[in-house]
């Protein structure tokens, strides 16, 4: 996978997450915070996990040790969480702006919060982040539907159609 491919994946990831955050921003705060008995409790909790994971991986790639785990206290409202997502997206774009095709193939070693150590290629880890975020956006879409809200389309083909110059 080339750096151009990775940047396209990141653009898709940002586009899809922005659509989710925009849709969630139109919902009543109570609905976003409602305990839905899901893996991350609520829409807010699921999005908090998504943003926290992206921040954690960025810290691993940049060598920032001990990236503090994001807590609900740091983003008590959907608007606060969206601001953290926007900053994370900016930081991700800045990181990828300094990336090269050669560096993408290189590996880095990281330690998980449980103390396990792994070595990954940057390109594979970045693809994982997009996959992880897609999975959790799907959960948010389900939670929105369960509450009677209409979620946005976040599929990659919709991204290509919306951003294509060949319309």
N, C-alpha and C positions, 0 to 999 in steps of 0.2 A: 504494500500500500504506500502510495506517495504522500508527500506533505499536502499536495493539492487535494487528494482524496480526503485526508484527515480534516483539512480546513472546511471542505464541503460538509463532512459529517458534523463538525462543530457548528457550522451555520444552520444545518437542519436542526440540531439539538437546541440551539438558542431560539430558533423560530418556533419550534413546537412548544418549548417551555414557556416562551412569551405568550403564546396563544392560550395556554392553560392559565397562566397567572392573570391575563386579561379577563378571561371568562370567570375565574374564581372571584376576581375583583368586583364583578357585578352581582355576586350572590350576597345574601344577608350574612353578616359575620357569624351569627349563631349557626347557620347551616355549614359554614366552613369549619367551625370549631366542634361541631356535633360529634359525639362519640358514636362511630358507626361500627364498632367492634371489628375493625379491620387491623391489619398487621401494624399499622402506625396510628391507630385509633381514629383519626379524622382526616379530612382533606388537608387541613393545616399541618397535622403531624406528618403526613405523607410527603407534602412539599418541603417541610422542614428537613426530613431525611434526605430528600433529593438534593437540596442545596448543600446540606452538611457533607454529603458524600463527595460532591464535586469539589468543595473546598478542601476536603481531606486529601483527595487525589492530587489536587494542585500543589498542596503542601509537600506531598511525597515527591512530586516531579521537580519542584524547585529546591528541595532540600530544606525546606522550612520545618524544623523539628517541632514536635508537640503542638500541632495546629489544634487549638482548643475545640472540643466538640461543640457544635452549635446547639444551643438550648432554646426552648420556647420563650424563656425570659428575654432573650436577645431579639426575638421577633414575635412579640405577643399578638400582633394583628396581621392579617393578610397583607396589608400595605407595607408593614415593616419587613415582612418576609420577602416581598417582591423587591424591595430596595436591596436587601442582601443578595438576592438572586442576580439583580442587575450588576452589582459590584463583582460578584463571582464571574459573571459572563464577561465583564470587562477584563478581569484578571486572566481569564482563560484565553481571551483573544490576544492579550499582551504576551502571554506565554507562547502561544502558537506563532505569534509574529516573530519570535526569536528562534523558533525551531527550524531545523534544516532537514532535508531528506536523509542525510547521513545520521544525524542525531536521532531521528525517528526510529532507526533500526538498532540503535544502541540500547543497552539495558541499564536498569537502575535496581537497587535493592531497597526494600522497604520492610518495615516491621508493622504488623497490625496492632490494634489496641489490645489483642489477647496475647501479644508477644511472639507470634509466628513471623518468621522472616521468609520473604519471597523475592525472587528476581524476575523481572518482566521486561520486555521490550517496550519502549515508550509508545510505539504505534499500537501495540496490542492493548495496553492499559487505557489509552485514549479511546479506542473502540469500545472497551468495556464500559467506560463512563457513559458513552452515548447509549449503549444497550441498557445499562442500569437505569438511566433516566427515562428511557422509553417504557421500560417495565412499570416504573412508578407513575408515569403519566397515565398509563392504561388503568392503573388502580384508581387514580383520581377521576378519570372519566367514568368508571363504574360507580364510584361513590356519588358523583354528580347525578348520574341517571337514577340511582336508587332514591335520590331526594327529589326527583322530578325536574331537574335542570337539564338543559340541552348543552352538552359539551361541544367544544370546537373539534374540528377535524385536525388531527396531528400526524397523519401518515406521511411517509416520505414522498409518496407519489404526489400528494397534495402540495407539498413543499416544492417539488420540481415544477409542477404545473403553475404554481403561483409565482415562482421566481424565474421561470424560463423566459428568455428573450425571444423564443420562437413561438409565442402564443399565436 
